[in-house]
Amino acid sequence: MKRCRQCEQEKPVTEFYSHPWFRDGHDNRCIECWGKTMRGRRTTEPPPADHRPKVREETHPRTGMPESLRYD
Ligand SMILES: [Zn+2]
């Protein structure tokens, strides 16, 4: 199971797109949230090719931890 950082629901990893550049190999937003983000697109479509993490990781405002470490 993996928690979506947008809707914060725990879902099986099959509900997330595979992304090799994410540490656990899956996007941190679920397919359903991608569907909401990509308005007008079918929810089964993958994210656009230009969706890549920023070079500098965003850090949590309180802990200063990188966002990718938040749900470990
Ligand atoms: Zn979600």
N, CA, C, O and the ligand as a Tripos MOL2 file, in Angstrom:
@<TRIPOS>MOLECULE
protein
  289   287    73     0     0
PROTEIN
NO_CHARGES

@<TRIPOS>ATOM
      1 N           0.8520   -1.2020    0.0000 N.3       1 MET1
      2 CA          0.0000    0.0000    0.0000 C.3       1 MET1
      3 C           0.8810    1.2430    0.0000 C.2       1 MET1
      4 O           2.0130    1.2240    0.4850 O.2       1 MET1
      5 N           0.3440    2.3080   -0.5470 N.am      2 LYS2
      6 CA          1.0980    3.5500   -0.6630 C.3       2 LYS2
      7 C           0.1060    4.6860   -0.4700 C.2       2 LYS2
      8 O          -1.0310    4.6270   -0.9390 O.2       2 LYS2
      9 N           0.5580    5.7240    0.2320 N.am      3 ARG3
     10 CA         -0.3420    6.8420    0.4930 C.3       3 ARG3
     11 C          -0.1570    7.9010   -0.5840 C.2       3 ARG3
     12 O           0.9580    8.3280   -0.8810 O.2       3 ARG3
     13 N          -1.2710    8.3090   -1.1530 N.am      4 CYS4
     14 CA         -1.2520    9.3770   -2.1410 C.3       4 CYS4
     15 C          -1.0170   10.6990   -1.4360 C.2       4 CYS4
     16 O          -1.6550   10.9960   -0.4260 O.2       4 CYS4
     17 N          -0.1040   11.4890   -1.9680 N.am      5 ARG5
     18 CA          0.1940   12.7400   -1.2620 C.3       5 ARG5
     19 C          -0.8530   13.8090   -1.5420 C.2       5 ARG5
     20 O          -0.8810   14.8470   -0.8790 O.2       5 ARG5
     21 N          -1.7080   13.5590   -2.5150 N.am      6 GLN6
     22 CA         -2.7490   14.5520   -2.8050 C.3       6 GLN6
     23 C          -4.0250   14.2700   -2.0230 C.2       6 GLN6
     24 O          -4.5030   15.1430   -1.2980 O.2       6 GLN6
     25 N          -4.5910   13.0630   -2.1560 N.am      7 CYS7
     26 CA         -5.8380   12.7600   -1.4560 C.3       7 CYS7
     27 C          -5.5690   12.1020   -0.1040 C.2       7 CYS7
     28 O          -6.4840   11.9470    0.7050 O.2       7 CYS7
     29 N          -4.3030   11.7110    0.1440 N.am      8 GLU8
     30 CA         -3.8640   11.1300    1.4180 C.3       8 GLU8
     31 C          -4.6080    9.8430    1.7620 C.2       8 GLU8
     32 O          -4.7490    9.4940    2.9340 O.2       8 GLU8
     33 N          -5.0800    9.1440    0.7400 N.am      9 GLN9
     34 CA         -5.6740    7.8340    0.9590 C.3       9 GLN9
     35 C          -4.6350    6.7660    0.6710 C.2       9 GLN9
     36 O          -3.8130    6.9110   -0.2340 O.2       9 GLN9
     37 N          -4.6790    5.6790    1.4570 N.am     10 GLU10
     38 CA         -3.7970    4.5570    1.1900 C.3      10 GLU10
     39 C          -4.4090    3.6920    0.1070 C.2      10 GLU10
     40 O          -5.5560    3.2550    0.2060 O.2      10 GLU10
     41 N          -3.6190    3.4530   -0.9320 N.am     11 LYS11
     42 CA         -4.1030    2.6520   -2.0490 C.3      11 LYS11
     43 C          -3.0040    1.6820   -2.4570 C.2      11 LYS11
     44 O          -1.8240    1.9320   -2.2140 O.2      11 LYS11
     45 N          -3.4030    0.5570   -3.0860 N.am     12 PRO12
     46 CA         -2.3750   -0.3560   -3.6010 C.3      12 PRO12
     47 C          -1.5480    0.3240   -4.6830 C.2      12 PRO12
     48 O          -2.0410    1.2130   -5.3760 O.2      12 PRO12
     49 N          -0.2890   -0.0910   -4.8310 N.am     13 VAL13
     50 CA          0.5970    0.5670   -5.7840 C.3      13 VAL13
     51 C           0.0830    0.4530   -7.2180 C.2      13 VAL13
     52 O           0.5010    1.2050   -8.0980 O.2      13 VAL13
     53 N          -0.8210   -0.4880   -7.4410 N.am     14 THR14
     54 CA         -1.4100   -0.6020   -8.7780 C.3      14 THR14
     55 C          -2.2810    0.6070   -9.0950 C.2      14 THR14
     56 O          -2.6260    0.8380  -10.2540 O.2      14 THR14
     57 N          -2.6390    1.3840   -8.0670 N.am     15 GLU15
     58 CA         -3.4150    2.6110   -8.2670 C.3      15 GLU15
     59 C          -2.5210    3.8170   -8.5370 C.2      15 GLU15
     60 O          -2.9940    4.9490   -8.6350 O.2      15 GLU15
     61 N          -1.2190    3.5530   -8.6560 N.am     16 PHE16
     62 CA         -0.2710    4.6340   -8.9420 C.3      16 PHE16
     63 C           0.4690    4.3090  -10.2350 C.2      16 PHE16
     64 O           0.7120    3.1420  -10.5420 O.2      16 PHE16
     65 N           0.8180    5.3300  -10.9770 N.am     17 TYR17
     66 CA          1.6220    5.1080  -12.1730 C.3      17 TYR17
     67 C           3.0520    4.7490  -11.7840 C.2      17 TYR17
     68 O           3.5700    5.2270  -10.7750 O.2      17 TYR17
     69 N           3.6780    3.9090  -12.5890 N.am     18 SER18
     70 CA          5.0790    3.5670  -12.3560 C.3      18 SER18
     71 C           5.9620    4.6980  -12.8610 C.2      18 SER18
     72 O           5.7970    5.1820  -13.9810 O.2      18 SER18
     73 N           6.8890    5.1070  -12.0290 N.am     19 HIS19
     74 CA          7.8140    6.1610  -12.4100 C.3      19 HIS19
     75 C           9.1850    5.8270  -11.8550 C.2      19 HIS19
     76 O           9.3930    5.9210  -10.6460 O.2      19 HIS19
     77 N          10.1170    5.4440  -12.6970 N.am     20 PRO20
     78 CA         11.4400    5.0190  -12.1910 C.3      20 PRO20
     79 C          12.1600    6.0990  -11.4100 C.2      20 PRO20
     80 O          13.0230    5.7890  -10.5900 O.2      20 PRO20
     81 N          11.8200    7.3870  -11.6480 N.am     21 TRP21
     82 CA         12.5490    8.4300  -10.9490 C.3      21 TRP21
     83 C          12.0040    8.6940   -9.5440 C.2      21 TRP21
     84 O          12.5720    9.4890   -8.7950 O.2      21 TRP21
     85 N          10.9090    8.0300   -9.1900 N.am     22 PHE22
     86 CA         10.4910    8.1020   -7.7850 C.3      22 PHE22
     87 C          11.1780    6.9740   -7.0230 C.2      22 PHE22
     88 O          11.4180    5.8940   -7.5620 O.2      22 PHE22
     89 N          11.4880    7.2490   -5.7640 N.am     23 ARG23
     90 CA         12.3270    6.3310   -5.0150 C.3      23 ARG23
     91 C          11.7130    4.9460   -4.8960 C.2      23 ARG23
     92 O          12.4300    3.9480   -4.9640 O.2      23 ARG23
     93 N          10.3980    4.8650   -4.7190 N.am     24 ASP24
     94 CA          9.7770    3.5440   -4.6080 C.3      24 ASP24
     95 C           9.2760    3.0260   -5.9540 C.2      24 ASP24
     96 O           8.6280    1.9810   -6.0200 O.2      24 ASP24
     97 N           9.5800    3.7620   -7.0310 N.am     25 GLY25
     98 CA          9.2220    3.2900   -8.3620 C.3      25 GLY25
     99 C           7.8080    3.6500   -8.7830 C.2      25 GLY25
    100 O           7.3550    3.2450   -9.8540 O.2      25 GLY25
    101 N           7.1070    4.4080   -7.9470 N.am     26 HIS26
    102 CA          5.7450    4.8090   -8.2840 C.3      26 HIS26
    103 C           5.5420    6.2860   -8.0020 C.2      26 HIS26
    104 O           6.1700    6.8740   -7.1210 O.2      26 HIS26
    105 N           4.6410    6.8620   -8.7830 N.am     27 ASP27
    106 CA          4.2850    8.2620   -8.5890 C.3      27 ASP27
    107 C           3.7340    8.4570   -7.1750 C.2      27 ASP27
    108 O           3.2170    7.5190   -6.5690 O.2      27 ASP27
    109 N           3.8470    9.6760   -6.6580 N.am     28 ASN28
    110 CA          3.3220    9.9160   -5.3050 C.3      28 ASN28
    111 C           1.8820   10.4250   -5.3300 C.2      28 ASN28
    112 O           1.3120   10.7280   -4.2820 O.2      28 ASN28
    113 N           1.2980   10.5180   -6.5100 N.am     29 ARG29
    114 CA         -0.1340   10.8130   -6.6170 C.3      29 ARG29
    115 C          -0.8200    9.6530   -7.3070 C.2      29 ARG29
    116 O          -0.2900    9.0860   -8.2630 O.2      29 ARG29
    117 N          -2.0030    9.2980   -6.8200 N.am     30 CYS30
    118 CA         -2.6990    8.1510   -7.3810 C.3      30 CYS30
    119 C          -3.2980    8.5020   -8.7480 C.2      30 CYS30
    120 O          -3.4070    9.6700   -9.1220 O.2      30 CYS30
    121 N          -3.6740    7.4690   -9.4610 N.am     31 ILE31
    122 CA         -4.2230    7.6490  -10.8080 C.3      31 ILE31
    123 C          -5.4740    8.5120  -10.7610 C.2      31 ILE31
    124 O          -5.7080    9.3330  -11.6480 O.2      31 ILE31
    125 N          -6.2880    8.3160   -9.7030 N.am     32 GLU32
    126 CA         -7.5160    9.1020   -9.5840 C.3      32 GLU32
    127 C          -7.1820   10.5850   -9.4600 C.2      32 GLU32
    128 O          -7.8360   11.4220  -10.0820 O.2      32 GLU32
    129 N          -6.1680   10.9160   -8.6610 N.am     33 CYS33
    130 CA         -5.8020   12.3230   -8.5030 C.3      33 CYS33
    131 C          -5.2110   12.8760   -9.7900 C.2      33 CYS33
    132 O          -5.4430   14.0360  -10.1310 O.2      33 CYS33
    133 N          -4.4580   12.0640  -10.5000 N.am     34 TRP34
    134 CA         -3.9650   12.5030  -11.7970 C.3      34 TRP34
    135 C          -5.1290   12.8180  -12.7220 C.2      34 TRP34
    136 O          -5.0850   13.7670  -13.5060 O.2      34 TRP34
    137 N          -6.1840   11.9920  -12.6130 N.am     35 GLY35
    138 CA         -7.3630   12.2390  -13.4370 C.3      35 GLY35
    139 C          -8.0010   13.5740  -13.1250 C.2      35 GLY35
    140 O          -8.4830   14.2710  -14.0170 O.2      35 GLY35
    141 N          -7.9980   13.9300  -11.8270 N.am     36 LYS36
    142 CA         -8.5680   15.2220  -11.4470 C.3      36 LYS36
    143 C          -7.6720   16.3540  -11.9160 C.2      36 LYS36
    144 O          -8.1500   17.4130  -12.3220 O.2      36 LYS36
    145 N          -6.3590   16.1170  -11.8570 N.am     37 THR37
    146 CA         -5.4080   17.1580  -12.2630 C.3      37 THR37
    147 C          -5.4660   17.3840  -13.7650 C.2      37 THR37
    148 O          -5.4830   18.5180  -14.2450 O.2      37 THR37
    149 N          -5.4970   16.2810  -14.4890 N.am     38 MET38
    150 CA         -5.5180   16.3580  -15.9500 C.3      38 MET38
    151 C          -6.9660   16.4480  -16.4010 C.2      38 MET38
    152 O          -7.5110   15.5100  -16.9820 O.2      38 MET38
    153 N          -7.5800   17.5910  -16.1250 N.am     39 ARG39
    154 CA         -8.9820   17.7620  -16.4650 C.3      39 ARG39
    155 C          -9.2070   17.5850  -17.9620 C.2      39 ARG39
    156 O          -8.4650   18.1090  -18.7920 O.2      39 ARG39
    157 N         -10.2480   16.8340  -18.2750 N.am     40 GLY40
    158 CA        -10.5570   16.6150  -19.6670 C.3      40 GLY40
    159 C          -9.8380   15.4110  -20.2700 C.2      40 GLY40
    160 O         -10.1340   14.9970  -21.3910 O.2      40 GLY40
    161 N          -8.8780   14.8450  -19.5050 N.am     41 ARG41
    162 CA         -8.1930   13.6570  -19.9960 C.3      41 ARG41
    163 C          -8.8140   12.4180  -19.3500 C.2      41 ARG41
    164 O          -9.4250   12.4990  -18.2840 O.2      41 ARG41
    165 N          -8.6500   11.2870  -20.0040 N.am     42 ARG42
    166 CA         -9.0990   10.0380  -19.4010 C.3      42 ARG42
    167 C          -8.1610    9.6680  -18.2680 C.2      42 ARG42
    168 O          -6.9480    9.8470  -18.3740 O.2      42 ARG42
    169 N          -8.7250    9.1500  -17.1800 N.am     43 THR43
    170 CA         -7.9110    8.8660  -16.0010 C.3      43 THR43
    171 C          -6.9160    7.7360  -16.2490 C.2      43 THR43
    172 O          -5.9700    7.5670  -15.4800 O.2      43 THR43
    173 N          -7.1170    6.9710  -17.3030 N.am     44 THR44
    174 CA         -6.2000    5.8690  -17.5580 C.3      44 THR44
    175 C          -4.9660    6.3140  -18.3160 C.2      44 THR44
    176 O          -4.0380    5.5290  -18.5130 O.2      44 THR44
    177 N          -4.9480    7.5680  -18.7440 N.am     45 GLU45
    178 CA         -3.7700    8.0420  -19.4710 C.3      45 GLU45
    179 C          -2.6330    8.3350  -18.5090 C.2      45 GLU45
    180 O          -2.8620    8.8160  -17.3990 O.2      45 GLU45
    181 N          -1.4180    8.0500  -18.9270 N.am     46 PRO46
    182 CA         -0.2800    8.3530  -18.0660 C.3      46 PRO46
    183 C          -0.0630    9.8540  -17.9730 C.2      46 PRO46
    184 O          -0.5740   10.6140  -18.7960 O.2      46 PRO46
    185 N           0.6980   10.2810  -16.9660 N.am     47 PRO47
    186 CA          1.0090   11.7100  -16.8650 C.3      47 PRO47
    187 C           1.7960   12.1690  -18.0790 C.2      47 PRO47
    188 O           2.4070   11.3490  -18.7650 O.2      47 PRO47
    189 N           1.7930   13.4520  -18.3540 N.am     48 PRO48
    190 CA          2.5440   13.9520  -19.5120 C.3      48 PRO48
    191 C           4.0460   13.7280  -19.3440 C.2      48 PRO48
    192 O           4.5520   13.6170  -18.2280 O.2      48 PRO48
    193 N           4.7330   13.6660  -20.4560 N.am     49 ALA49
    194 CA          6.1650   13.3390  -20.4280 C.3      49 ALA49
    195 C           6.9780   14.3930  -19.7020 C.2      49 ALA49
    196 O           8.0810   14.1120  -19.2340 O.2      49 ALA49
    197 N           6.4420   15.6130  -19.6020 N.am     50 ASP50
    198 CA          7.2210   16.6640  -18.9440 C.3      50 ASP50
    199 C           7.0320   16.6640  -17.4310 C.2      50 ASP50
    200 O           7.5200   17.5580  -16.7400 O.2      50 ASP50
    201 N           6.3140   15.6490  -16.9140 N.am     51 HIS51
    202 CA          6.1630   15.5610  -15.4600 C.3      51 HIS51
    203 C           7.4130   14.9140  -14.8770 C.2      51 HIS51
    204 O           7.5760   13.6960  -14.9440 O.2      51 HIS51
    205 N           8.2750   15.7140  -14.3170 N.am     52 ARG52
    206 CA          9.5020   15.2120  -13.6950 C.3      52 ARG52
    207 C           9.7190   15.9670  -12.4020 C.2      52 ARG52
    208 O           9.3180   17.1230  -12.2700 O.2      52 ARG52
    209 N          10.3560   15.3090  -11.4500 N.am     53 PRO53
    210 CA         10.6250   16.0390  -10.2070 C.3      53 PRO53
    211 C          11.5450   17.2160  -10.4610 C.2      53 PRO53
    212 O          12.3630   17.1960  -11.3800 O.2      53 PRO53
    213 N          11.4040   18.2360   -9.6410 N.am     54 LYS54
    214 CA         12.3100   19.3630   -9.7480 C.3      54 LYS54
    215 C          13.7170   18.9210   -9.3580 C.2      54 LYS54
    216 O          13.8960   17.9630   -8.6070 O.2      54 LYS54
    217 N          14.6910   19.6200   -9.8700 N.am     55 VAL55
    218 CA         16.0780   19.2700   -9.5620 C.3      55 VAL55
    219 C          16.3120   19.3780   -8.0570 C.2      55 VAL55
    220 O          16.9100   18.4930   -7.4440 O.2      55 VAL55
    221 N          15.8410   20.4540   -7.4820 N.am     56 ARG56
    222 CA         15.9380   20.6080   -6.0350 C.3      56 ARG56
    223 C          14.6830   20.0690   -5.3950 C.2      56 ARG56
    224 O          13.5800   20.4990   -5.7340 O.2      56 ARG56
    225 N          14.8300   19.1330   -4.4720 N.am     57 GLU57
    226 CA         13.6690   18.5640   -3.8070 C.3      57 GLU57
    227 C          13.0190   19.6110   -2.9220 C.2      57 GLU57
    228 O          13.6880   20.3790   -2.2320 O.2      57 GLU57
    229 N          11.6680   19.6180   -2.9650 N.am     58 GLU58
    230 CA         10.9550   20.4740   -2.0320 C.3      58 GLU58
    231 C          11.0980   19.8910   -0.6320 C.2      58 GLU58
    232 O          11.0980   18.6720   -0.4610 O.2      58 GLU58
    233 N          11.2150   20.7320    0.3380 N.am     59 THR59
    234 CA         11.3200   20.2500    1.7080 C.3      59 THR59
    235 C          10.0640   20.6060    2.4790 C.2      59 THR59
    236 O           9.3840   21.5920    2.1940 O.2      59 THR59
    237 N           9.7820   19.7700    3.4630 N.am     60 HIS60
    238 CA          8.6090   19.9990    4.3030 C.3      60 HIS60
    239 C           8.8140   21.2760    5.1170 C.2      60 HIS60
    240 O           9.8910   21.4910    5.6730 O.2      60 HIS60
    241 N           7.7820   22.1240    5.1890 N.am     61 PRO61
    242 CA          7.9540   23.4130    5.8690 C.3      61 PRO61
    243 C           8.3090   23.2840    7.3510 C.2      61 PRO61
    244 O           8.9940   24.1490    7.8960 O.2      61 PRO61
    245 N           7.8540   22.2220    8.0060 N.am     62 ARG62
    246 CA          8.1350   22.0920    9.4410 C.3      62 ARG62
    247 C           9.3680   21.2510    9.7140 C.2      62 ARG62
    248 O          10.2140   21.6300   10.5240 O.2      62 ARG62
    249 N           9.4760   20.1050    9.0390 N.am     63 THR63
    250 CA         10.5590   19.1820    9.3720 C.3      63 THR63
    251 C          11.8140   19.4500    8.5630 C.2      63 THR63
    252 O          12.9070   19.0380    8.9510 O.2      63 THR63
    253 N          11.6610   20.1420    7.4340 N.am     64 GLY64
    254 CA         12.8170   20.3270    6.5610 C.3      64 GLY64
    255 C          13.2120   19.0740    5.8150 C.2      64 GLY64
    256 O          14.2350   19.0390    5.1320 O.2      64 GLY64
    257 N          12.3890   18.0360    5.9490 N.am     65 MET65
    258 CA         12.6950   16.7850    5.2620 C.3      65 MET65
    259 C          12.2610   16.8840    3.7990 C.2      65 MET65
    260 O          11.2750   17.5490    3.4810 O.2      65 MET65
    261 N          13.0000   16.2200    2.9160 N.am     66 PRO66
    262 CA         12.5440   16.1760    1.5180 C.3      66 PRO66
    263 C          11.1700   15.5300    1.4200 C.2      66 PRO66
    264 O          10.8470   14.6050    2.1640 O.2      66 PRO66
    265 N          10.3640   16.0350    0.4840 N.am     67 GLU67
    266 CA          9.0100   15.5160    0.3410 C.3      67 GLU67
    267 C           8.9890   14.0070    0.1020 C.2      67 GLU67
    268 O           8.0610   13.3170    0.5220 O.2      67 GLU67
    269 N          10.0130   13.5070   -0.5720 N.am     68 SER68
    270 CA         10.0130   12.0850   -0.9190 C.3      68 SER68
    271 C          10.1910   11.1980    0.3040 C.2      68 SER68
    272 O           9.9510    9.9930    0.2280 O.2      68 SER68
    273 N          10.6040   11.7660    1.4230 N.am     69 LEU69
    274 CA         10.8170   10.9580    2.6090 C.3      69 LEU69
    275 C           9.6130   10.9810    3.5540 C.2      69 LEU69
    276 O           9.6080   10.2920    4.5740 O.2      69 LEU69
    277 N           8.6020   11.7670    3.2160 N.am     70 ARG70
    278 CA          7.5340   12.0120    4.1750 C.3      70 ARG70
    279 C           6.7460   10.7740    4.5290 C.2      70 ARG70
    280 O           6.2850   10.6430    5.6630 O.2      70 ARG70
    281 N           6.5780    9.8570    3.5850 N.am     71 TYR71
    282 CA          5.6830    8.7380    3.8280 C.3      71 TYR71
    283 C           6.4290    7.4410    4.0690 C.2      71 TYR71
    284 O           5.8590    6.3590    3.9340 O.2      71 TYR71
    285 N           7.6690    7.5420    4.4170 N.am     72 ASP72
    286 CA          8.4240    6.3170    4.7460 C.3      72 ASP72
    287 C           7.9940    5.7700    6.1030 C.2      72 ASP72
    288 O           8.5140    4.7480    6.5500 O.2      72 ASP72
    289 ZN         -4.9650   10.4010   -4.6450 Zn       73 ZN73
@<TRIPOS>BOND
     1     1     2 1
     2     2     3 1
     3     3     4 2
     4     3     5 am
     5     5     6 1
     6     6     7 1
     7     7     8 2
     8     7     9 am
     9     9    10 1
    10    10    11 1
    11    11    12 2
    12    11    13 am
    13    13    14 1
    14    14    15 1
    15    15    16 2
    16    15    17 am
    17    17    18 1
    18    18    19 1
    19    19    20 2
    20    19    21 am
    21    21    22 1
    22    22    23 1
    23    23    24 2
    24    23    25 am
    25    25    26 1
    26    26    27 1
    27    27    28 2
    28    27    29 am
    29    29    30 1
    30    30    31 1
    31    31    32 2
    32    31    33 am
    33    33    34 1
    34    34    35 1
    35    35    36 2
    36    35    37 am
    37    37    38 1
    38    38    39 1
    39    39    40 2
    40    39    41 am
    41    41    42 1
    42    42    43 1
    43    43    44 2
    44    43    45 am
    45    45    46 1
    46    46    47 1
    47    47    48 2
    48    47    49 am
    49    49    50 1
    50    50    51 1
    51    51    52 2
    52    51    53 am
    53    53    54 1
    54    54    55 1
    55    55    56 2
    56    55    57 am
    57    57    58 1
    58    58    59 1
    59    59    60 2
    60    59    61 am
    61    61    62 1
    62    62    63 1
    63    63    64 2
    64    63    65 am
    65    65    66 1
    66    66    67 1
    67    67    68 2
    68    67    69 am
    69    69    70 1
    70    70    71 1
    71    71    72 2
    72    71    73 am
    73    73    74 1
    74    74    75 1
    75    75    76 2
    76    75    77 am
    77    77    78 1
    78    78    79 1
    79    79    80 2
    80    79    81 am
    81    81    82 1
    82    82    83 1
    83    83    84 2
    84    83    85 am
    85    85    86 1
    86    86    87 1
    87    87    88 2
    88    87    89 am
    89    89    90 1
    90    90    91 1
    91    91    92 2
    92    91    93 am
    93    93    94 1
    94    94    95 1
    95    95    96 2
    96    95    97 am
    97    97    98 1
    98    98    99 1
    99    99   100 2
   100    99   101 am
   101   101   102 1
   102   102   103 1
   103   103   104 2
   104   103   105 am
   105   105   106 1
   106   106   107 1
   107   107   108 2
   108   107   109 am
   109   109   110 1
   110   110   111 1
   111   111   112 2
   112   111   113 am
   113   113   114 1
   114   114   115 1
   115   115   116 2
   116   115   117 am
   117   117   118 1
   118   118   119 1
   119   119   120 2
   120   119   121 am
   121   121   122 1
   122   122   123 1
   123   123   124 2
   124   123   125 am
   125   125   126 1
   126   126   127 1
   127   127   128 2
   128   127   129 am
   129   129   130 1
   130   130   131 1
   131   131   132 2
   132   131   133 am
   133   133   134 1
   134   134   135 1
   135   135   136 2
   136   135   137 am
   137   137   138 1
   138   138   139 1
   139   139   140 2
   140   139   141 am
   141   141   142 1
   142   142   143 1
   143   143   144 2
   144   143   145 am
   145   145   146 1
   146   146   147 1
   147   147   148 2
   148   147   149 am
   149   149   150 1
   150   150   151 1
   151   151   152 2
   152   151   153 am
   153   153   154 1
   154   154   155 1
   155   155   156 2
   156   155   157 am
   157   157   158 1
   158   158   159 1
   159   159   160 2
   160   159   161 am
   161   161   162 1
   162   162   163 1
   163   163   164 2
   164   163   165 am
   165   165   166 1
   166   166   167 1
   167   167   168 2
   168   167   169 am
   169   169   170 1
   170   170   171 1
   171   171   172 2
   172   171   173 am
   173   173   174 1
   174   174   175 1
   175   175   176 2
   176   175   177 am
   177   177   178 1
   178   178   179 1
   179   179   180 2
   180   179   181 am
   181   181   182 1
   182   182   183 1
   183   183   184 2
   184   183   185 am
   185   185   186 1
   186   186   187 1
   187   187   188 2
   188   187   189 am
   189   189   190 1
   190   190   191 1
   191   191   192 2
   192   191   193 am
   193   193   194 1
   194   194   195 1
   195   195   196 2
   196   195   197 am
   197   197   198 1
   198   198   199 1
   199   199   200 2
   200   199   201 am
   201   201   202 1
   202   202   203 1
   203   203   204 2
   204   203   205 am
   205   205   206 1
   206   206   207 1
   207   207   208 2
   208   207   209 am
   209   209   210 1
   210   210   211 1
   211   211   212 2
   212   211   213 am
   213   213   214 1
   214   214   215 1
   215   215   216 2
   216   215   217 am
   217   217   218 1
   218   218   219 1
   219   219   220 2
   220   219   221 am
   221   221   222 1
   222   222   223 1
   223   223   224 2
   224   223   225 am
   225   225   226 1
   226   226   227 1
   227   227   228 2
   228   227   229 am
   229   229   230 1
   230   230   231 1
   231   231   232 2
   232   231   233 am
   233   233   234 1
   234   234   235 1
   235   235   236 2
   236   235   237 am
   237   237   238 1
   238   238   239 1
   239   239   240 2
   240   239   241 am
   241   241   242 1
   242   242   243 1
   243   243   244 2
   244   243   245 am
   245   245   246 1
   246   246   247 1
   247   247   248 2
   248   247   249 am
   249   249   250 1
   250   250   251 1
   251   251   252 2
   252   251   253 am
   253   253   254 1
   254   254   255 1
   255   255   256 2
   256   255   257 am
   257   257   258 1
   258   258   259 1
   259   259   260 2
   260   259   261 am
   261   261   262 1
   262   262   263 1
   263   263   264 2
   264   263   265 am
   265   265   266 1
   266   266   267 1
   267   267   268 2
   268   267   269 am
   269   269   270 1
   270   270   271 1
   271   271   272 2
   272   271   273 am
   273   273   274 1
   274   274   275 1
   275   275   276 2
   276   275   277 am
   277   277   278 1
   278   278   279 1
   279   279   280 2
   280   279   281 am
   281   281   282 1
   282   282   283 1
   283   283   284 2
   284   283   285 am
   285   285   286 1
   286   286   287 1
   287   287   288 2
@<TRIPOS>SUBSTRUCTURE
     1 MET1         2 RESIDUE 1 A MET
     2 LYS2         6 RESIDUE 1 A LYS
     3 ARG3        10 RESIDUE 1 A ARG
     4 CYS4        14 RESIDUE 1 A CYS
     5 ARG5        18 RESIDUE 1 A ARG
     6 GLN6        22 RESIDUE 1 A GLN
     7 CYS7        26 RESIDUE 1 A CYS
     8 GLU8        30 RESIDUE 1 A GLU
     9 GLN9        34 RESIDUE 1 A GLN
    10 GLU10       38 RESIDUE 1 A GLU
    11 LYS11       42 RESIDUE 1 A LYS
    12 PRO12       46 RESIDUE 1 A PRO
    13 VAL13       50 RESIDUE 1 A VAL
    14 THR14       54 RESIDUE 1 A THR
    15 GLU15       58 RESIDUE 1 A GLU
    16 PHE16       62 RESIDUE 1 A PHE
    17 TYR17       66 RESIDUE 1 A TYR
    18 SER18       70 RESIDUE 1 A SER
    19 HIS19       74 RESIDUE 1 A HIS
    20 PRO20       78 RESIDUE 1 A PRO
    21 TRP21       82 RESIDUE 1 A TRP
    22 PHE22       86 RESIDUE 1 A PHE
    23 ARG23       90 RESIDUE 1 A ARG
    24 ASP24       94 RESIDUE 1 A ASP
    25 GLY25       98 RESIDUE 1 A GLY
    26 HIS26      102 RESIDUE 1 A HIS
    27 ASP27      106 RESIDUE 1 A ASP
    28 ASN28      110 RESIDUE 1 A ASN
    29 ARG29      114 RESIDUE 1 A ARG
    30 CYS30      118 RESIDUE 1 A CYS
    31 ILE31      122 RESIDUE 1 A ILE
    32 GLU32      126 RESIDUE 1 A GLU
    33 CYS33      130 RESIDUE 1 A CYS
    34 TRP34      134 RESIDUE 1 A TRP
    35 GLY35      138 RESIDUE 1 A GLY
    36 LYS36      142 RESIDUE 1 A LYS
    37 THR37      146 RESIDUE 1 A THR
    38 MET38      150 RESIDUE 1 A MET
    39 ARG39      154 RESIDUE 1 A ARG
    40 GLY40      158 RESIDUE 1 A GLY
    41 ARG41      162 RESIDUE 1 A ARG
    42 ARG42      166 RESIDUE 1 A ARG
    43 THR43      170 RESIDUE 1 A THR
    44 THR44      174 RESIDUE 1 A THR
    45 GLU45      178 RESIDUE 1 A GLU
    46 PRO46      182 RESIDUE 1 A PRO
    47 PRO47      186 RESIDUE 1 A PRO
    48 PRO48      190 RESIDUE 1 A PRO
    49 ALA49      194 RESIDUE 1 A ALA
    50 ASP50      198 RESIDUE 1 A ASP
    51 HIS51      202 RESIDUE 1 A HIS
    52 ARG52      206 RESIDUE 1 A ARG
    53 PRO53      210 RESIDUE 1 A PRO
    54 LYS54      214 RESIDUE 1 A LYS
    55 VAL55      218 RESIDUE 1 A VAL
    56 ARG56      222 RESIDUE 1 A ARG
    57 GLU57      226 RESIDUE 1 A GLU
    58 GLU58      230 RESIDUE 1 A GLU
    59 THR59      234 RESIDUE 1 A THR
    60 HIS60      238 RESIDUE 1 A HIS
    61 PRO61      242 RESIDUE 1 A PRO
    62 ARG62      246 RESIDUE 1 A ARG
    63 THR63      250 RESIDUE 1 A THR
    64 GLY64      254 RESIDUE 1 A GLY
    65 MET65      258 RESIDUE 1 A MET
    66 PRO66      262 RESIDUE 1 A PRO
    67 GLU67      266 RESIDUE 1 A GLU
    68 SER68      270 RESIDUE 1 A SER
    69 LEU69      274 RESIDUE 1 A LEU
    70 ARG70      278 RESIDUE 1 A ARG
    71 TYR71      282 RESIDUE 1 A TYR
    72 ASP72      286 RESIDUE 1 A ASP
    73 ZN73       289 GROUP 0 **** ****
